C-alpha cells in the first residue's frame, strides 16, 4: 500500500504532501489562494503523475531494448468538465523522445505498453477520462553518457 500525508499550512495558504521518501515534499496550491499560486494544483499533480509514470515506463522499456535514449519530454494536456467536480474528460500525452539511432516503432510500442499495461496513473484514470498519446522521435546531436531523466510539462483547461 502507498501512503501520502497531506497537511494544510494556513499561513502559506497551501498544502504540503509527504510520501514514502523522507524529506521529499510537494507543495500543493490551495484553490483560490489570496497570495497567488504557491505550488502545483491538485489537478496538475494528477497530470504530472500520468506523464512522469508513463515516461519512466518508456525509459525502462527502451533501456531493456538497448535503445540509446537521451531525453524524454512529455507534455500532458487535460480537458476538464465545466462544472463541479471538474473531472478530466480527456488527457493527451505528447511524448518527445530523443536518442541515437532510435527505432521509432520500438518507441511507439514502449509508449503503448506504458499506456495499456504498466502506468498505474493512466490505468486509474482511463475509463473516466479518454487517454490518448502521440509520439515524436528525434535524433540526438551528441552521444549521451547516460539515460536522461524524463521531464513533464502539464497544462489544464480549468
Secondary structure, DSSP 8 states (H G I E B T S, - for coil): ----EEEEETTTTEEEEE-SSTT-EEEEE-TT-TT---SB-HHHHHHHHHHHHHHHHHHHHHHHTT-EEEEEEEEEEEEE-SSTT--EEEEEEEEEEEEES--HHHHHHHHHHIIIII-HHHHHHBTTBEEEEEEEEEE-SS--SS----EEEEEE--
